[in-house]
C-alpha cells in the first residue's frame, strides 16, 4: 500500500484525484467494468475484494435501463432511474467490500445529453443531502461532432459537475465498433484516421477544461469495441505518449499530466496494454469479455444439468430439480466466472494487490 490511503467505498472529488494519481504513480490501471444488474455489480466488487484492487463500475445507457427493468414504459426515464438506483446500490455496499470504487457512466453521445443531465438532477439532490455526488464521473462522447461543439458542451456540463467534485470523461477521435448502439463503424481493411486522436486536439481540450475541473480523455489510438481476430486492430499507443508530451511542454507541467482512458480493450495485446498504462492510462474498459465469461458459465451449468431446464421433476425417476433451476444457482455460476475473468484483468493492468483503501 502506498503512502496515500482512502476510506473504502465510492470515491469522488479529492479522493478521486488521489486514486488516479496513485494509479499513474504506481504504473497500473483499473478495469472499468460495465454492469447491467445486481449480479454483475456484485461480481465486480467481489472480484476487486478478492484481488485487493480498487475498481471502476460503469453503466451504459442500456445497462442503466436494464437495471431499472425493461418493462418500464418510459425508456428514457428508465435510463435515468436505473442509473440512480444502481448508484445507490453501490453506495450501500461498496465500503463493505473493503475497496475503493469509482462510479461512472459510459458513452453518452449527443442524443443522450438529456440522460446525463437527468442523472445530474438526481446527483445534485443527493449531494445536497449527503455532501457527496451520486456518481464519481460521467462520460460525454461527442467525438462524432465538430470538435469545438464537442468541447463547448463538455465545458458546459463540467461546470455543473465540478461544483459537486465530479470528473468528466471526454472522447476525442472515434473508437471503432459499437457499444450499446454507440460508436463508429470499424472498417477492418482501412487505415481510418478517425481512429487516431490528434495530440493538438488533446491540448485544445486541456486548455479549455483544466481550469474548470477534473477530466479524463478517451483518446483513440486504433482501439475498437468488441473482439476481432488477431491483426485486425492496429493499436498505436505512442499517440498517447505524444499527447502527454505536447501538454507537458505547452504547460510546463510534470510527466503524464493527462488522465487517459483505454476504450475497446477486450482482446488487446497484453504488451500494448502495458505500454498504454505506461503513458498515463489509469482506466481500461472491459465489457465484451466479462459478458462472455458470465454467459459461458451459465451455458456450462445448463449443459451439465439439461433436464433441470426442461422439467421441474425428472420424468423418469421423479427426482426434483429445484436445486438446479433455482436462478441463484446458475446466476452464481455466472458471477464466479466473471470474477475469474476480472482476476485476469487486474493482473494484466497491474492493479492486483494495490488497493489504497485502508482497513
C-alpha positions as CSV (number, residue, x, y, z in Angstrom):
1,X,0.0,0.0,0.0
2,X,1.3,3.4,-0.9
3,X,1.5,6.5,1.3
4,X,-2.0,7.7,0.4
5,X,-4.9,5.7,1.8
6,X,-8.6,6.2,1.4
7,X,-11.7,5.0,3.2
8,X,-13.3,2.1,1.4
9,X,-16.4,2.9,-0.7
10,X,-17.3,5.2,-3.6
11,X,-14.7,7.9,-4.2
12,X,-15.2,11.3,-5.6
13,X,-13.6,14.8,-5.5
14,X,-10.2,14.9,-4.0
15,X,-10.3,11.2,-3.2
16,X,-10.9,10.5,-6.9
17,X,-7.8,12.6,-7.7
18,X,-5.8,10.8,-5.1
19,X,-6.8,7.4,-6.6
20,X,-6.0,8.5,-10.1
21,X,-2.6,9.8,-9.0
22,X,-1.9,6.5,-7.2
23,X,-2.6,4.6,-10.4
24,X,-0.3,6.7,-12.6
25,X,2.5,6.9,-10.0
26,X,2.2,3.2,-9.4
27,X,2.3,2.3,-13.1
28,X,-1.1,0.5,-13.1
29,X,-4.6,1.0,-14.3
30,X,-8.1,0.0,-13.0
31,X,-10.5,-2.1,-15.0
32,X,-13.7,-0.2,-15.7
33,X,-16.3,-2.9,-15.9
34,X,-19.7,-2.4,-17.5
35,X,-22.6,-3.7,-15.3
36,X,-26.2,-4.4,-16.0
37,X,-27.8,-5.5,-12.7
38,X,-27.0,-6.5,-9.2
39,X,-25.4,-9.8,-10.2
40,X,-22.8,-8.1,-12.3
41,X,-22.3,-5.2,-9.9
42,X,-21.7,-7.6,-7.0
43,X,-19.4,-9.8,-9.1
44,X,-17.3,-6.7,-9.9
45,X,-17.0,-5.7,-6.2
46,X,-16.3,-9.3,-5.2
47,X,-13.5,-9.6,-7.8
48,X,-12.0,-6.3,-6.5
49,X,-12.1,-7.5,-3.0
50,X,-10.6,-10.9,-3.8
51,X,-7.8,-9.2,-5.8
52,X,-7.3,-6.4,-3.3
53,X,-7.6,-3.9,-6.1
54,X,-9.7,-0.8,-6.5
55,X,-12.1,-0.8,-9.4
56,X,-14.4,1.3,-11.7
57,X,-18.0,0.2,-12.1
58,X,-19.8,1.8,-15.0
59,X,-23.1,1.8,-16.7
60,X,-24.0,2.4,-20.3
61,X,-27.4,3.9,-21.0
62,X,-28.7,0.5,-22.0
63,X,-27.2,-1.1,-18.9
64,X,-28.9,1.5,-16.7
65,X,-32.2,0.9,-18.4
66,X,-31.9,-2.8,-17.9
67,X,-31.1,-2.2,-14.2
68,X,-34.4,-0.3,-13.9
69,X,-36.3,-3.0,-15.8
70,X,-37.1,-3.1,-19.5
71,X,-40.8,-3.3,-18.6
72,X,-40.9,0.3,-17.6
73,X,-42.9,2.1,-20.2
74,X,-40.8,5.2,-20.4
75,X,-37.4,4.1,-21.6
76,X,-35.7,7.5,-21.2
77,X,-36.9,7.7,-17.6
78,X,-35.7,4.2,-17.0
79,X,-32.2,5.1,-18.2
80,X,-32.1,7.8,-15.6
81,X,-33.8,6.0,-12.7
82,X,-31.8,2.8,-13.4
83,X,-28.6,4.7,-13.2
84,X,-29.7,6.3,-9.9
85,X,-30.9,3.0,-8.4
86,X,-27.6,1.3,-9.4
87,X,-25.5,4.0,-7.8
88,X,-27.5,3.8,-4.6
89,X,-26.9,0.0,-4.5
90,X,-23.1,0.5,-4.9
91,X,-23.0,3.3,-2.3
92,X,-24.8,1.0,0.1
93,X,-22.4,-2.0,-0.3
94,X,-19.0,-0.8,-1.7
95,X,-17.4,0.1,1.7
96,X,-18.3,-3.4,3.0
97,X,-16.3,-5.0,0.2
98,X,-13.3,-3.1,1.6
99,X,-12.1,-1.4,-1.7
100,X,-12.3,2.0,-3.4
101,X,-14.9,2.1,-6.2
102,X,-15.2,4.7,-8.9
103,X,-18.8,5.0,-10.1
104,X,-19.1,6.0,-13.8
105,X,-21.4,6.2,-16.7
106,X,-20.2,5.2,-20.2
107,X,-20.6,6.6,-23.7
108,X,-23.3,9.3,-23.9
109,X,-23.5,10.9,-27.4
110,X,-25.4,14.0,-28.5
111,X,-28.8,12.4,-28.2
112,X,-28.0,11.2,-24.7
113,X,-27.0,14.6,-23.2
114,X,-30.5,14.7,-21.6
115,X,-29.7,11.3,-19.9
116,X,-26.5,12.9,-18.4
117,X,-28.4,16.0,-17.3
118,X,-31.2,13.9,-15.8
119,X,-28.6,12.0,-13.7
120,X,-27.1,15.3,-12.6
121,X,-30.5,16.5,-11.4
122,X,-30.7,13.5,-9.1
123,X,-27.0,13.8,-8.3
124,X,-27.4,17.4,-7.1
125,X,-30.3,16.4,-4.8
126,X,-28.1,13.5,-3.5
127,X,-25.2,16.0,-3.0
128,X,-27.4,18.4,-1.1
129,X,-28.5,15.6,1.2
130,X,-25.2,13.8,1.7
131,X,-22.4,16.2,0.7
132,X,-21.1,13.8,-2.0
133,X,-22.1,13.2,-5.6
134,X,-24.1,10.2,-6.7
135,X,-21.5,9.3,-9.4
136,X,-17.8,9.9,-9.4
137,X,-17.8,10.8,-13.1
138,X,-19.9,10.7,-16.3
139,X,-18.7,10.4,-19.9
140,X,-19.8,12.6,-22.7
141,X,-18.8,11.0,-26.1
142,X,-19.3,13.8,-28.6
143,X,-16.5,12.6,-30.8
144,X,-18.7,12.4,-33.9
145,X,-19.5,16.1,-33.6
146,X,-17.2,19.1,-34.6
147,X,-14.5,19.4,-32.0
148,X,-15.4,23.0,-31.0
149,X,-19.0,22.0,-30.3
150,X,-17.8,18.8,-28.6
151,X,-15.5,20.7,-26.2
152,X,-18.1,23.5,-25.7
153,X,-20.7,21.1,-24.5
154,X,-18.1,19.3,-22.3
155,X,-17.2,22.6,-20.7
156,X,-20.8,23.4,-20.1
157,X,-21.5,20.1,-18.4
158,X,-18.2,20.1,-16.5
159,X,-19.1,23.5,-15.0
160,X,-22.1,21.8,-13.4
161,X,-20.3,18.7,-12.3
162,X,-17.3,20.4,-10.8
163,X,-19.4,22.0,-8.2
164,X,-20.0,18.5,-6.8
165,X,-16.4,17.3,-7.1
166,X,-17.3,15.1,-10.1
167,X,-14.9,14.3,-13.0
168,X,-15.9,14.3,-16.7
169,X,-14.6,11.8,-19.3
170,X,-14.5,13.1,-22.9
171,X,-13.7,11.3,-26.1
172,X,-11.5,12.7,-28.9
173,X,-11.3,10.6,-32.0
174,X,-13.8,7.7,-32.6
175,X,-13.4,4.3,-31.0
176,X,-14.3,1.8,-33.7
177,X,-17.0,-0.9,-33.4
178,X,-20.2,-0.4,-31.4
179,X,-21.1,-0.5,-27.7
180,X,-24.7,-0.3,-26.8
181,X,-25.6,1.4,-30.0
182,X,-22.9,4.0,-29.8
183,X,-19.6,4.0,-31.7
184,X,-18.1,4.4,-35.1
185,X,-18.1,1.8,-37.8
186,X,-14.9,-0.3,-37.9
187,X,-13.5,-0.9,-41.4
188,X,-11.0,-3.8,-40.9
189,X,-9.2,-3.0,-44.2
190,X,-8.9,0.7,-43.9
191,X,-6.4,2.9,-42.1
192,X,-9.1,5.1,-40.7
193,X,-7.6,8.4,-39.5
194,X,-10.6,8.9,-37.2
195,X,-9.4,6.0,-35.1
196,X,-6.3,8.0,-34.2
197,X,-6.7,11.1,-32.0
198,X,-4.5,14.2,-32.8
199,X,-2.4,15.4,-29.9
200,X,-3.3,19.0,-30.9
201,X,-6.9,18.3,-30.2
202,X,-6.0,16.9,-26.8
203,X,-4.1,20.1,-26.0
204,X,-7.1,22.1,-27.0
205,X,-9.2,20.1,-24.6
206,X,-6.7,20.6,-21.8
207,X,-6.5,24.3,-22.4
208,X,-10.3,24.7,-22.1
209,X,-11.3,22.1,-19.5
210,X,-8.4,22.0,-16.9
211,X,-9.3,25.5,-15.5
212,X,-12.9,24.2,-14.9
213,X,-12.3,20.9,-13.1
214,X,-11.2,17.3,-13.3
215,X,-11.5,15.5,-16.6
216,X,-10.1,12.5,-18.4
217,X,-9.6,11.8,-22.1
218,X,-10.6,8.7,-24.0
219,X,-8.1,9.2,-26.8
220,X,-8.4,6.9,-29.8
221,X,-5.3,5.1,-30.8
222,X,-6.8,2.4,-33.0
223,X,-8.8,0.8,-30.3
224,X,-12.1,-1.0,-31.1
225,X,-15.1,-2.1,-29.2
226,X,-15.6,-5.9,-29.2
227,X,-13.3,-8.7,-30.1
228,X,-11.8,-9.1,-33.5
229,X,-9.4,-11.7,-35.0
230,X,-5.7,-11.0,-34.3
231,X,-4.0,-8.5,-36.5
232,X,-7.2,-6.5,-37.4
233,X,-6.8,-3.9,-34.7
234,X,-3.8,-1.7,-35.3
235,X,-3.1,-0.1,-31.9
236,X,-0.7,2.8,-31.8
237,X,-0.1,3.6,-28.1
238,X,2.6,6.1,-29.0
239,X,-0.2,8.5,-29.8
240,X,-0.9,8.7,-26.1
241,X,2.7,9.5,-25.3
242,X,2.7,12.2,-28.0
243,X,-0.4,13.8,-26.4
244,X,1.1,13.7,-22.9
245,X,4.4,15.2,-24.2
246,X,2.7,18.1,-26.0
247,X,0.6,19.1,-23.0
248,X,3.7,18.8,-20.7
249,X,5.7,21.0,-23.0
250,X,3.0,23.5,-23.5
251,X,2.0,24.0,-19.9
252,X,5.4,23.2,-18.2
253,X,3.8,20.5,-16.0
254,X,5.0,17.2,-14.7
255,X,5.1,13.9,-16.6
256,X,1.9,12.4,-17.9
257,X,-0.4,15.3,-16.9
258,X,-3.4,13.8,-18.6
259,X,-5.7,11.1,-17.1
260,X,-6.1,8.8,-20.1
261,X,-8.7,6.1,-20.7
262,X,-8.4,3.0,-22.9
263,X,-11.7,2.1,-24.6
264,X,-12.1,-1.1,-26.6
265,X,-9.7,-3.1,-24.5
266,X,-11.2,-6.5,-24.9
267,X,-8.9,-8.9,-26.8
268,X,-6.0,-6.4,-26.9
269,X,-2.3,-7.5,-26.8
270,X,-1.1,-7.6,-23.3
271,X,2.2,-5.9,-24.2
272,X,0.4,-3.0,-25.8
273,X,-1.9,-2.7,-22.7
274,X,1.2,-2.4,-20.5
275,X,2.7,0.2,-22.9
276,X,-0.5,2.3,-22.8
277,X,-0.6,2.2,-19.0
278,X,3.0,3.5,-19.0
279,X,1.8,6.5,-20.9
280,X,-0.7,7.6,-18.2
281,X,-3.7,5.3,-18.9
282,X,-5.4,4.8,-15.5
283,X,-8.6,3.1,-16.7
284,X,-9.3,0.4,-19.2
285,X,-12.9,-0.5,-20.2
286,X,-13.9,-4.1,-20.2
287,X,-17.4,-5.3,-21.2
288,X,-17.3,-7.9,-24.0
289,X,-15.0,-10.3,-22.2
290,X,-17.0,-10.2,-18.9
291,X,-20.3,-10.6,-20.8
292,X,-18.9,-13.8,-22.4
293,X,-17.4,-15.1,-19.1
294,X,-20.8,-14.7,-17.3
295,X,-22.7,-16.4,-20.2
296,X,-20.1,-19.1,-20.7
297,X,-20.6,-20.3,-17.1
298,X,-24.4,-20.2,-17.3
299,X,-24.3,-22.2,-20.5
300,X,-21.9,-24.8,-18.9
301,X,-24.3,-25.1,-16.0
302,X,-27.3,-25.7,-18.3
303,X,-25.3,-28.3,-20.3
304,X,-24.4,-30.1,-17.1
305,X,-28.0,-30.2,-15.9
306,X,-30.1,-30.2,-19.1
307,X,-33.1,-31.9,-17.6
308,X,-33.5,-29.3,-14.9
309,X,-34.1,-26.6,-17.5
310,X,-36.9,-28.7,-19.2
311,X,-38.6,-30.4,-16.2
312,X,-39.3,-29.5,-12.6
313,X,-39.2,-33.2,-11.8
314,X,-37.3,-35.9,-13.7
315,X,-40.0,-37.7,-15.8
316,X,-38.1,-40.9,-15.5
317,X,-37.4,-41.3,-11.7
318,X,-39.3,-38.4,-10.1
319,X,-36.2,-36.6,-8.8
320,X,-36.9,-32.9,-8.2
321,X,-34.6,-30.4,-10.0
322,X,-35.3,-27.3,-7.9
323,X,-31.7,-27.1,-6.6
324,X,-30.5,-26.8,-10.2
325,X,-33.1,-24.5,-11.8
326,X,-33.1,-22.1,-8.8
327,X,-31.8,-18.9,-10.5
328,X,-29.4,-18.3,-7.6
329,X,-27.5,-21.4,-8.7
330,X,-26.8,-20.6,-12.3
331,X,-26.6,-16.8,-11.7
332,X,-23.9,-17.5,-9.1
333,X,-22.0,-19.6,-11.6
334,X,-22.0,-16.6,-13.9
335,X,-20.8,-14.3,-11.2
336,X,-18.0,-16.7,-10.2
337,X,-16.7,-16.9,-13.8
338,X,-16.9,-13.2,-14.1
339,X,-14.7,-12.9,-11.0
340,X,-12.3,-15.3,-12.6
341,X,-12.1,-13.2,-15.8
342,X,-11.7,-10.0,-13.9
343,X,-8.8,-11.5,-11.9
344,X,-7.0,-11.8,-15.2
345,X,-7.8,-8.1,-15.9
346,X,-6.5,-6.9,-12.6
347,X,-3.3,-8.9,-13.3
348,X,-2.9,-7.5,-16.8
349,X,-3.4,-3.9,-15.6
350,X,-1.0,-4.3,-12.7
351,X,-3.6,-3.3,-10.0
352,X,-3.8,-6.6,-8.2
353,X,-2.9,-6.1,-4.5
354,X,-2.6,-2.3,-4.9
355,X,-5.9,-1.1,-3.4
356,X,-5.3,2.1,-1.4
357,X,-8.4,1.5,0.7
358,X,-7.4,1.4,4.4
359,X,-8.9,-1.2,6.6
